[in-house]
């Protein structure tokens, strides 16, 4: 009986160690892929130096030409604007603690669920957040050899999940599937093209996939570390 108990204890210990090793290996592999993705986009030093980011993308909504504009400032300030015929027709923003939106010239509190990841945000570039264990736990899932994509699961401290799909050759991020367990919803974002803006390689053609159909965004302007001030988030 003693030998049986000892044998079971050794088996359980060995199994636990194997499981822990597998977890550590999957985490290390995931981080290695993300780091290669960062290198492909300009490098960790460049990413760390980016304190503001401005993007303007052209798209078509309800048959109309519109622009989507984003502004970000480290660590967690952000805004989103919709421009139509030269004027801003919608705006939402996070001022560091609270999310707001402007509709028909009226400022009001926004759905705070949409900004739940903002308070703990530390970086402009999401890839740096994925490497920070205080924000995300990452693990390598598998490699889709037919699509040539590495799949990584990134779980935030709030329980939300982002599935990241990196190209097996150039290590650029080609797809994201975001899961929101609170709202029981998910969204899919595809990156079909990348372009270089100064030293930063960034997605220049994005496809937002939904049940209502695909929406294509073509990036027409990007700048970093200039032309953004804290007043942009008030």
VOGU-3710 file (C-alpha; in Angstrom, 3 decimals, decimal comma):
1> xxxxxxxxxx> 0,000/0,000/0,000  2,840/2,372/0,867  4,474/1,605/-2,484  1,179/2,263/-4,275  0,723/5,614/-2,508  4,320/6,554/-3,253  3,888/5,581/-6,888  0,721/7,678/-7,210  2,431/10,644/-5,563  5,371/10,413/-7,968
11> xxxxxxxxxx> 2,990/10,104/-10,938  0,962/13,144/-9,841  4,126/15,164/-9,257  5,523/14,238/-12,659  2,218/14,993/-14,387  1,965/18,383/-12,671  5,523/19,232/-13,652  4,864/18,223/-17,273  1,726/20,397/-17,355  3,580/23,368/-15,860
21> xxxxxxxxxx> 6,430/22,924/-18,324  3,962/22,810/-21,218  2,329/26,027/-19,994  5,706/27,763/-19,696  6,744/26,504/-23,134  3,516/27,746/-24,750  3,871/31,124/-23,055  7,509/31,470/-24,126  6,656/30,510/-27,711  3,787/33,010/-27,790
31> xxxxxxxxxx> 6,009/35,817/-26,540  8,718/34,907/-29,044  6,234/35,182/-31,934  4,891/38,517/-30,656  8,436/39,867/-30,306  9,212/38,817/-33,885  6,057/40,650/-34,939  7,302/43,767/-33,150  10,667/43,481/-34,900  8,889/43,230/-38,261
41> xxxxxxxxxx> 7,007/46,468/-37,535  10,006/48,512/-36,431  11,346/47,078/-33,188  10,688/47,288/-29,464  12,754/50,467/-29,040  10,561/52,271/-31,584  7,374/50,911/-30,013  8,456/52,066/-26,559  9,243/55,548/-27,874  5,738/56,109/-29,294
51> xxxxxxxxxx> 3,767/58,303/-26,865  1,090/59,594/-29,264  -0,465/58,043/-32,347  -2,782/59,593/-34,967  -4,518/57,638/-37,731  -7,041/58,610/-40,401  -8,744/55,929/-42,477  -11,116/56,211/-45,417  -14,157/53,959/-45,683  -17,670/53,811/-47,126
61> xxxxxxxxxx> -20,682/53,747/-44,793  -24,230/53,546/-46,174  -22,839/54,435/-49,589  -21,105/57,569/-48,301  -17,407/58,381/-48,156  -16,383/58,924/-44,537  -13,203/59,037/-42,476  -12,471/57,347/-39,177  -9,940/59,253/-37,050  -8,210/57,910/-33,937
71> xxxxxxxxxx> -5,971/59,770/-31,515  -4,053/58,154/-28,662  -1,767/59,459/-25,952  0,128/57,342/-23,423  -0,723/55,865/-21,116  -4,488/55,597/-21,699  -6,009/58,640/-23,398  -7,894/57,958/-26,611  -10,511/59,309/-29,002  -12,449/58,187/-32,071
81> xxxxxxxxxx> -14,084/60,536/-34,587  -16,202/60,115/-37,687  -15,686/62,819/-40,323  -18,244/63,356/-43,082  -18,025/66,112/-45,698  -15,332/67,908/-43,723  -17,082/67,970/-40,348  -17,035/65,709/-37,286  -20,447/64,052/-36,983  -19,584/61,736/-34,099
91> xxxxxxxxxx> -16,915/61,646/-31,411  -16,146/59,396/-28,444  -13,182/59,698/-26,091  -11,611/58,559/-22,838  -10,089/61,278/-20,667  -8,025/58,994/-18,446  -10,822/57,949/-16,110  -14,181/58,206/-17,923  -15,571/57,615/-21,403  -17,728/60,201/-23,172
101> xxxxxxxxxx> -19,372/60,681/-26,552  -20,619/63,644/-28,553  -23,773/63,216/-30,651  -25,447/66,153/-32,413  -23,263/68,544/-30,427  -24,316/67,075/-27,076  -21,715/65,619/-24,696  -22,831/62,655/-22,605  -21,503/59,669/-20,711  -20,800/56,729/-22,977
111> xxxxxxxxxx> -21,300/53,024/-22,292  -18,390/52,469/-19,910  -18,201/48,811/-20,955  -16,710/50,063/-24,232  -13,799/51,617/-22,300  -13,204/48,941/-19,677  -9,701/48,194/-20,963  -8,633/51,849/-20,805  -7,955/52,473/-17,065  -5,184/49,881/-16,872
121> xxxxxxxxxx> -3,664/50,672/-20,232  0,056/51,481/-20,249  1,132/51,475/-23,889  0,102/52,918/-27,232  1,160/49,788/-29,105  -0,914/46,748/-28,157  1,948/44,322/-28,719  3,816/45,737/-25,721  0,720/45,165/-23,587  0,554/41,513/-24,670
131> xxxxxxxxxx> 4,093/41,040/-23,376  3,245/42,591/-19,982  2,127/39,820/-17,555  0,342/42,385/-15,378  -2,043/43,022/-18,310  -2,212/39,794/-20,303  -1,510/36,097/-20,125  -0,472/34,779/-23,537  -0,188/31,250/-24,824  0,654/29,652/-28,146
141> xxxxxxxxxx> -2,307/27,591/-29,386  -1,299/26,060/-32,711  -0,128/26,709/-36,265  -2,600/26,623/-39,135  -0,402/25,217/-41,899  -3,069/25,746/-44,559  -3,340/29,477/-43,748  0,316/29,831/-42,629  -0,717/31,487/-39,374  0,428/31,074/-35,770
151> xxxxxxxxxx> -2,480/31,392/-33,323  -1,907/33,005/-29,922  -4,500/33,444/-27,199  -4,123/36,626/-25,113  -6,317/36,780/-22,004  -6,628/40,156/-20,276  -6,928/40,543/-16,515  -10,633/41,436/-16,967  -11,282/38,087/-18,662  -11,644/39,350/-22,225
161> xxxxxxxxxx> -9,767/37,396/-24,881  -7,973/38,375/-28,078  -6,957/35,633/-30,484  -3,962/36,790/-32,528  -2,941/35,260/-35,851  0,631/35,949/-36,982  2,040/35,128/-40,406  4,499/32,230/-40,186  6,896/33,891/-42,640  7,022/37,642/-42,002
171> xxxxxxxxxx> 5,450/37,487/-38,482  3,098/40,393/-39,192  -0,288/40,246/-37,459  -2,884/39,246/-40,067  -6,036/38,663/-38,000  -7,541/39,404/-34,579  -10,657/37,863/-33,084  -11,773/39,695/-29,952  -14,076/37,985/-27,463  -16,177/39,857/-24,890
181> xxxxxxxxxx> -17,565/37,353/-22,324  -19,652/40,056/-20,601  -21,620/40,873/-23,757  -21,235/37,363/-25,199  -19,928/38,858/-28,423  -16,881/38,787/-30,660  -15,424/40,794/-33,527  -13,005/39,923/-36,303  -10,383/42,277/-37,728  -8,280/41,377/-40,760
191> xxxxxxxxxx> -5,150/43,157/-41,923  -4,679/42,709/-45,661  -1,830/45,178/-46,291  0,993/46,852/-44,396  2,765/50,106/-45,228  5,770/51,924/-43,774  5,246/55,321/-42,132  8,701/56,716/-41,310  10,196/53,876/-39,229  6,890/52,235/-38,330
201> xxxxxxxxxx> 5,352/49,438/-40,401  1,582/49,583/-39,832  -1,565/47,948/-41,199  -2,775/50,097/-44,113  -5,810/48,064/-45,213  -8,111/46,742/-42,505  -11,262/44,682/-42,907  -13,827/44,762/-40,090  -15,875/41,583/-40,401  -19,417/41,317/-39,032
211> xxxxxxxxxx> -22,762/39,644/-39,695  -23,858/42,778/-41,575  -20,950/42,468/-43,995  -17,345/43,577/-44,284  -16,225/47,171/-43,840  -12,924/48,114/-45,451  -10,698/50,842/-44,004  -7,795/52,240/-46,008  -5,265/54,161/-43,949  -4,580/57,538/-45,564
221> xxxxxxxxxx> -2,566/59,237/-42,817  -0,536/58,207/-39,780  1,781/60,136/-37,495  3,303/59,543/-34,102  4,826/61,708/-31,396  3,390/64,943/-32,817  0,255/67,075/-33,227  -1,660/65,548/-30,296  -2,273/67,264/-26,968  -4,171/66,436/-23,762
231> xxxx> -6,833/68,970/-24,773  -7,814/66,548/-27,555  -9,312/64,308/-24,886  -11,560/66,816/-23,108
//
